[in-house]
Amino acid sequence: MQPISYEKYQLANGLTVLIHHDPLTPMAVVNTLYKVGARNEVSTRTGFAHLFEHLMFGGSQNAPHFDAALQEAGGNNNAFTNNDLTNYYDILPADNLETALWLESDRMHFLHINERSLDVQRKVVIEEFKENYLNQPYGQLWHQVRQLCYTQHPYRWPTIGLTPQHVAKATLSEVQAFYQQYYTPNNAILTIAGGVAPDQALPLVERYFGDIPTGPTPLPDWPTEPAQMGARHASFEDDVPLNMLIMAYPMADRTDKGYYEADLISDILSSGSSSRLYLKLVKEQQLFNELQAFISGNLDPGLFVIRGRLNEGVSYDDAQAAIQQELQRLQDDLVPRHELEKVKNKVESGYEYNTINLMNRAYALSYFENLGDANGLNTEKEHYLSVSAAALRDRAIQLFDARHLNLLEYRAKQPAYAG
């Protein structure tokens, strides 16, 4: 597949602009990535980044009804927040690109933040917290895992926040300050993809975004997580159907070669019905109802996680020992060539499949530009394909060090004795 082409520009106010022209589509995507996520919050006011994902749809000075205006132009939109960033995207006919740029620029500069809009979205976020985290089976899993694995870094809370009380007690001045600090052109990456050429799109970007003032330069002032030098163990009891075991290990950040090696290891362990954990521990030994290995994918050093629901009657000790045996295999033996090629082929086919979608291309360009270079979208695959079996073994030895284990037993509550 041909590399994804794009043009890069930077406005005088600091806004980074990427334009990917695809003449084969009549559609356009406007993707706006803000470099703000849960890691930019303070421990007494968590959940603000996610709150803003909702507030940004509450209307702005010249566009009081964002969704309605975009729908009239034949478009739709959505957004998401994680620990590292907040992303908004609009999909509409390329002929109506100007509508999306007007809407995005207006809420970047003139978002309506008042007591009424804050109160409406505050209630929505608190209800979401209750529904998806407090009242959902295993809903508190990531709260427990993150607080076990991180002691200093703001990754110790999930995107929704530590507690709904932080959003409940948020003042209007605090929320306005967050907007002024992070929702600025110099803290954003605007990507336009689709049936619009750069010489058509750039003048429109200049028209709608060029006059927005440069904001303060946000600095990565959150604390670095100290190296873990001893295993940690915690237990949490909840109203869930089956016991769950979580084993988490600190891993490299997103730009380190160790990231790609850890990602391939996770695929070897649990990608598909022929993967090691599924074959040995789910199908053959029947220790687990389901079992997964995956990486958190954070920009800063993240987590390699193994998570599984234990079958009835299986002890935590037996479940952990069985997983440890599979991890030891990775540390002792080279991954066979055919097995390594299988997971590499999966990476390659996944890349080809994902970049077919215009929206995926737009977001990926923004994402890699946030990492440091939008062209990473075109070179990322090679990082995976160049990994050797020896490198995987070395990474497994470093990654699955017993001193780095974070073990969480997420226990099902026992029914009260009714005799």
C-alpha positions as CSV (number, residue, x, y, z in Angstrom):
1,M,0.0,0.0,0.0
2,Q,1.2,3.5,-0.8
3,P,2.3,5.8,2.0
4,I,-0.4,8.2,3.3
5,S,0.5,11.5,1.8
6,Y,-0.1,14.8,3.6
7,E,1.0,18.5,3.8
8,K,1.9,20.1,7.1
9,Y,1.5,23.7,8.0
10,Q,1.7,25.8,11.2
11,L,-0.3,29.0,11.7
12,A,1.3,32.0,13.4
13,N,-0.7,31.3,16.6
14,G,0.9,27.8,16.8
15,L,-1.9,25.6,15.4
16,T,-0.5,22.6,13.6
17,V,-2.4,21.8,10.4
18,L,-2.2,18.5,8.4
19,I,-4.0,18.1,5.1
20,H,-4.4,14.7,3.5
21,H,-5.9,14.9,0.0
22,D,-7.8,11.9,-1.2
23,P,-9.4,12.8,-4.6
24,L,-11.3,9.5,-4.7
25,T,-13.8,10.4,-2.0
26,P,-16.4,13.2,-1.9
27,M,-16.3,13.2,1.9
28,A,-14.0,15.1,4.3
29,V,-13.0,14.5,7.9
30,V,-12.0,17.3,10.3
31,N,-10.1,15.9,13.2
32,T,-9.0,18.2,16.1
33,L,-6.7,16.6,18.7
34,Y,-6.1,18.6,21.9
35,K,-3.0,17.6,23.8
36,V,-4.9,17.2,27.1
37,G,-6.0,14.1,28.9
38,A,-6.4,12.8,32.4
39,R,-2.6,13.1,33.0
40,N,-3.0,16.9,32.9
41,E,-5.3,16.9,35.9
42,V,-4.4,17.3,39.6
43,S,-5.3,14.6,42.1
44,T,-8.0,16.7,43.8
45,R,-9.8,17.6,40.5
46,T,-9.8,14.5,38.3
47,G,-12.2,13.9,35.5
48,F,-11.9,17.4,34.0
49,A,-10.6,16.2,30.6
50,H,-13.6,13.9,30.2
51,L,-15.9,16.6,31.4
52,F,-14.7,18.9,28.7
53,E,-15.4,16.2,26.0
54,H,-19.1,16.8,27.0
55,L,-18.9,20.6,27.5
56,M,-17.5,21.1,24.0
57,F,-20.9,20.1,22.6
58,G,-22.8,22.6,24.7
59,G,-22.6,25.4,22.1
60,S,-20.5,28.4,21.5
61,Q,-20.9,32.1,20.8
62,N,-21.8,31.9,17.1
63,A,-23.0,28.3,17.1
64,P,-25.3,27.6,20.0
65,H,-26.3,24.2,18.6
66,F,-23.1,22.4,17.4
67,D,-24.8,19.1,16.4
68,A,-27.7,20.7,14.6
69,A,-25.5,22.9,12.5
70,L,-23.3,20.0,11.5
71,Q,-26.2,17.8,10.7
72,E,-27.7,20.5,8.4
73,A,-24.4,20.3,6.5
74,G,-24.9,16.5,6.1
75,G,-22.4,15.7,8.8
76,N,-22.0,13.7,12.0
77,N,-19.4,13.9,14.8
78,N,-18.1,12.3,17.9
79,A,-15.2,12.6,20.4
80,F,-13.2,10.6,22.9
81,T,-10.9,11.2,25.8
82,N,-8.1,9.1,27.3
83,N,-5.3,9.6,29.7
84,D,-3.2,11.4,27.1
85,L,-5.4,13.4,24.8
86,T,-8.9,14.5,23.8
87,N,-10.0,14.0,20.2
88,Y,-12.9,15.5,18.2
89,Y,-13.9,14.6,14.7
90,D,-16.5,15.7,12.1
91,I,-17.4,13.7,9.0
92,L,-19.3,15.6,6.2
93,P,-19.4,16.1,2.4
94,A,-16.2,17.8,1.3
95,D,-18.2,20.6,-0.3
96,N,-19.4,21.6,3.2
97,L,-15.9,21.6,4.8
98,E,-16.3,25.2,5.7
99,T,-19.1,24.5,8.1
100,A,-17.0,22.1,10.2
101,L,-14.1,24.5,10.3
102,W,-16.4,27.3,11.5
103,L,-17.9,25.1,14.2
104,E,-14.5,23.8,15.4
105,S,-12.9,27.3,15.5
106,D,-15.9,28.8,17.3
107,R,-15.8,26.3,20.1
108,M,-12.0,26.6,20.4
109,H,-12.3,30.3,20.9
110,F,-15.8,31.1,22.2
111,L,-17.1,28.0,24.0
112,H,-20.1,28.7,26.2
113,I,-19.1,27.8,29.8
114,N,-21.5,29.1,32.3
115,E,-23.2,27.8,35.5
116,R,-26.1,26.3,33.5
117,S,-24.0,24.4,30.9
118,L,-21.6,23.2,33.6
119,D,-24.5,22.0,35.7
120,V,-26.0,20.1,32.8
121,Q,-22.8,18.3,31.8
122,R,-21.7,17.8,35.4
123,K,-24.9,15.7,35.9
124,V,-24.3,13.7,32.7
125,V,-20.7,12.8,33.7
126,I,-21.7,11.9,37.3
127,E,-24.4,9.6,36.0
128,E,-22.0,8.0,33.5
129,F,-19.6,7.4,36.4
130,K,-22.3,5.7,38.4
131,E,-23.7,3.7,35.6
132,N,-20.4,2.4,34.0
133,Y,-18.1,2.2,37.0
134,L,-20.0,2.0,40.3
135,N,-23.0,-0.1,39.2
136,Q,-21.4,-2.2,36.4
137,P,-19.8,-5.6,37.1
138,Y,-16.0,-5.2,37.2
139,G,-16.6,-1.5,36.8
140,Q,-14.0,-0.5,39.4
141,L,-11.4,-2.7,37.9
142,W,-9.3,0.1,36.4
143,H,-9.5,2.2,39.5
144,Q,-8.0,-0.6,41.5
145,V,-5.4,-1.6,38.9
146,R,-4.2,1.9,38.3
147,Q,-3.9,2.8,42.0
148,L,-1.9,-0.4,42.6
149,C,0.5,0.2,39.7
150,Y,1.1,3.9,40.0
151,T,2.1,5.8,43.1
152,Q,3.0,9.3,41.6
153,H,2.1,9.6,37.9
154,P,-1.5,10.8,37.1
155,Y,-2.1,7.5,35.3
156,R,-3.1,6.3,38.8
157,W,-6.6,7.4,37.9
158,P,-8.7,6.5,34.9
159,T,-10.1,9.0,32.5
160,I,-13.5,9.2,34.2
161,G,-11.7,10.4,37.4
162,L,-10.9,9.0,40.9
163,T,-14.4,9.9,42.3
164,P,-17.5,11.6,40.9
165,Q,-17.1,14.1,43.8
166,H,-14.3,15.9,41.9
167,V,-16.6,16.8,39.0
168,A,-19.5,17.5,41.4
169,K,-17.4,20.1,43.3
170,A,-15.8,21.7,40.2
171,T,-16.3,25.4,40.3
172,L,-17.0,27.5,37.2
173,S,-13.7,29.4,37.6
174,E,-11.8,26.1,37.7
175,V,-13.4,24.8,34.6
176,Q,-12.9,28.1,32.7
177,A,-9.2,28.0,33.7
178,F,-8.9,24.5,32.3
179,Y,-10.4,25.6,29.0
180,Q,-8.1,28.6,28.8
181,Q,-5.0,26.5,29.6
182,Y,-5.5,23.6,27.2
183,Y,-8.1,24.5,24.5
184,T,-5.8,26.8,22.5
185,P,-4.5,26.6,18.9
186,N,-0.9,26.0,20.1
187,N,-2.1,23.0,22.0
188,A,-4.0,21.4,19.1
189,I,-3.5,19.5,15.9
190,L,-6.0,20.0,13.2
191,T,-6.1,17.4,10.4
192,I,-8.3,17.6,7.3
193,A,-8.6,14.5,5.2
194,G,-10.6,13.7,2.1
195,G,-11.7,15.3,-1.1
196,V,-10.2,18.7,-0.5
197,A,-6.8,19.8,-1.8
198,P,-4.4,21.8,0.4
199,D,-4.7,24.9,-1.7
200,Q,-8.5,24.9,-1.1
201,A,-8.4,23.9,2.6
202,L,-5.5,26.0,4.0
203,P,-7.1,29.5,3.2
204,L,-10.3,28.3,5.0
205,V,-8.2,27.2,8.0
206,E,-6.5,30.6,8.1
207,R,-9.8,32.4,7.8
208,Y,-11.4,30.5,10.7
209,F,-8.5,29.8,13.0
210,G,-5.9,32.4,12.2
211,D,-7.2,35.1,14.5
212,I,-7.6,32.9,17.6
213,P,-5.0,34.1,20.1
214,T,-2.1,31.9,21.2
215,G,-2.6,30.5,24.7
216,P,-0.1,29.6,27.4
217,T,2.3,26.7,26.6
218,P,1.2,23.7,28.7
219,L,4.2,22.0,30.2
220,P,4.4,18.3,31.2
221,D,4.7,19.1,34.9
222,W,3.2,15.8,36.2
223,P,5.6,13.6,38.3
224,T,7.6,10.8,36.8
225,E,6.6,7.4,38.1
226,P,9.6,5.9,40.1
227,A,10.9,2.5,39.1
228,Q,9.1,-0.3,40.8
229,M,11.5,-2.3,42.9
230,G,9.1,-4.8,44.6
231,A,6.1,-6.8,43.8
232,R,2.7,-5.5,44.9
233,H,-0.4,-7.4,45.8
234,A,-4.0,-6.2,46.5
235,S,-7.4,-7.7,46.8
236,F,-10.8,-6.1,46.1
237,E,-14.2,-7.6,46.7
238,D,-17.2,-6.7,44.5
239,D,-20.6,-8.0,43.4
240,V,-19.4,-9.9,40.3
241,P,-20.1,-13.4,39.0
242,L,-16.6,-14.8,38.9
243,N,-13.2,-14.1,40.5
244,M,-10.8,-12.2,38.3
245,L,-7.0,-12.2,38.3
246,I,-5.1,-9.3,37.0
247,M,-1.3,-9.3,36.6
248,A,0.2,-5.9,35.4
249,Y,3.8,-5.0,34.7
250,P,5.3,-1.6,33.9
251,M,6.4,-1.2,30.3
252,A,8.0,1.2,27.9
253,D,6.5,4.5,26.7
254,R,4.9,4.8,23.3
255,T,8.1,5.8,21.4
256,D,10.4,3.2,22.8
257,K,11.3,0.1,20.8
258,G,10.2,-1.9,23.9
259,Y,6.6,-0.8,23.1
260,Y,6.5,-2.7,19.9
261,E,8.2,-5.8,21.4
262,A,5.7,-5.8,24.3
263,D,2.8,-5.4,21.8
264,L,3.9,-8.4,19.8
265,I,4.3,-10.5,23.0
266,S,0.7,-9.6,24.0
267,D,-0.4,-10.9,20.6
268,I,1.6,-14.1,21.0
269,L,0.0,-14.7,24.3
270,S,-3.7,-14.0,23.6
271,S,-4.5,-12.9,20.0
272,G,-7.0,-15.5,18.7
273,S,-7.9,-19.0,19.4
274,S,-4.5,-20.4,18.5
275,S,-2.7,-18.1,21.0
276,R,-0.8,-19.5,23.9
277,L,-2.9,-18.5,26.8
278,Y,-6.1,-19.5,25.1
279,L,-4.9,-22.9,24.0
280,K,-3.2,-23.8,27.3
281,L,-5.2,-22.2,30.1
282,V,-8.7,-21.7,28.6
283,K,-9.1,-24.6,26.3
284,E,-6.8,-27.4,27.6
285,Q,-6.5,-26.7,31.4
286,Q,-9.9,-24.9,31.7
287,L,-8.6,-22.6,34.4
288,F,-10.1,-19.5,33.0
289,N,-13.5,-18.5,31.5
290,E,-11.7,-15.9,29.4
291,L,-8.1,-14.7,29.5
292,Q,-6.4,-11.7,27.7
293,A,-3.0,-10.1,27.5
294,F,-2.8,-6.5,26.2
295,I,-0.9,-3.3,26.6
296,S,-2.3,0.0,27.8
297,G,-0.9,2.0,24.9
298,N,-0.1,5.2,26.9
299,L,2.2,7.9,25.7
300,D,4.2,7.7,29.0
301,P,5.4,4.4,30.4
302,G,2.3,2.2,30.5
303,L,1.3,-1.3,31.6
304,F,1.4,-4.8,30.2
305,V,-1.8,-6.4,31.5
306,I,-2.9,-10.0,31.8
307,R,-6.5,-10.3,32.9
308,G,-8.7,-13.3,33.2
309,R,-11.9,-14.6,34.9
310,L,-11.3,-17.8,36.8
311,N,-13.6,-20.8,36.4
312,E,-15.5,-21.9,39.5
313,G,-13.3,-23.8,42.0
314,V,-9.9,-22.5,40.5
315,S,-7.6,-21.0,43.1
316,Y,-5.7,-17.8,42.6
317,D,-2.5,-19.6,43.3
318,D,-3.1,-22.2,40.6
319,A,-4.2,-19.5,38.1
320,Q,-1.2,-17.3,38.7
321,A,1.2,-20.3,38.5
322,A,-0.2,-21.3,35.2
323,I,0.3,-17.8,33.7
324,Q,3.8,-17.6,35.2
325,Q,4.7,-20.8,33.4
326,E,3.7,-19.3,30.1
327,L,5.6,-16.1,30.8
328,Q,8.7,-18.3,31.7
329,R,8.5,-20.0,28.3
330,L,8.9,-16.6,26.7
331,Q,11.9,-15.8,28.9
332,D,13.5,-19.2,28.3
333,D,12.9,-20.0,24.6
334,L,12.9,-18.2,21.3
335,V,9.4,-17.7,19.8
336,P,9.3,-20.1,16.7
337,R,9.6,-18.4,13.4
338,H,6.1,-19.4,12.2
339,E,4.5,-18.0,15.4
340,L,6.4,-14.7,15.1
341,E,5.5,-14.4,11.4
342,K,1.8,-15.0,12.3
343,V,1.6,-12.0,14.7
344,K,3.6,-9.8,12.3
345,N,1.2,-10.6,9.5
346,K,-1.7,-9.7,11.8
347,V,0.0,-6.3,12.4
348,E,0.5,-5.7,8.7
349,S,-3.0,-6.7,7.7
350,G,-4.4,-4.6,10.5
351,Y,-2.6,-1.6,9.3
352,E,-3.8,-2.0,5.8
353,Y,-7.4,-2.5,7.0
354,N,-7.4,0.5,9.3
355,T,-6.0,2.9,6.8
356,I,-8.7,2.2,4.3
357,N,-11.0,4.2,6.5
358,L,-10.8,8.0,6.0
359,M,-11.5,8.9,9.6
360,N,-8.8,6.5,10.8
361,R,-6.3,8.1,8.5
362,A,-7.2,11.6,9.8
363,Y,-6.9,10.6,13.4
364,A,-3.7,8.6,12.9
365,L,-2.0,11.6,11.3
366,S,-3.0,13.7,14.3
367,Y,-1.9,11.0,16.7
368,F,1.5,10.5,15.3
369,E,2.1,14.2,15.0
370,N,1.3,14.4,18.7
371,L,4.0,11.7,19.2
372,G,6.5,13.9,17.3
373,D,6.1,13.1,13.6
374,A,2.9,12.5,11.5
375,N,5.0,10.4,9.1
376,G,5.1,7.8,11.9
377,L,1.8,6.6,10.4
378,N,3.9,5.4,7.4
379,T,6.9,4.0,9.3
380,E,5.1,2.4,12.3
381,K,4.7,-1.0,10.6
382,E,8.4,-1.4,10.1
383,H,9.1,-1.1,13.8
384,Y,7.0,-4.2,14.3
385,L,8.3,-6.1,11.3
386,S,11.9,-5.6,12.3
387,V,11.5,-7.2,15.8
388,S,13.5,-10.5,16.1
389,A,12.8,-13.5,18.2
390,A,15.9,-12.8,20.3
391,A,14.6,-9.3,21.0
392,L,11.3,-10.7,22.2
393,R,13.0,-13.1,24.6
394,D,15.2,-10.2,26.0
395,R,12.1,-8.0,26.4
396,A,10.2,-10.8,28.2
397,I,13.1,-11.2,30.6
398,Q,13.1,-7.5,31.4
399,L,9.3,-7.1,31.3
400,F,8.2,-10.0,33.5
401,D,10.7,-9.4,36.3
402,A,9.1,-10.7,39.5
403,R,9.9,-7.4,41.2
404,H,7.7,-5.6,38.8
405,L,4.6,-7.6,39.2
406,N,1.3,-5.9,40.3
407,L,-1.2,-8.6,41.3
408,L,-4.8,-7.8,41.9
409,E,-7.4,-10.3,43.0
410,Y,-10.8,-9.0,42.0
411,R,-13.0,-11.3,44.2
412,A,-16.6,-12.1,43.8
413,K,-18.6,-11.4,47.0
414,Q,-19.6,-14.5,48.8
415,P,-23.4,-14.8,49.4
416,A,-24.5,-14.2,53.0
417,Y,-25.2,-17.4,55.0
418,A,-29.0,-17.9,55.0
419,G,-29.2,-20.9,57.4
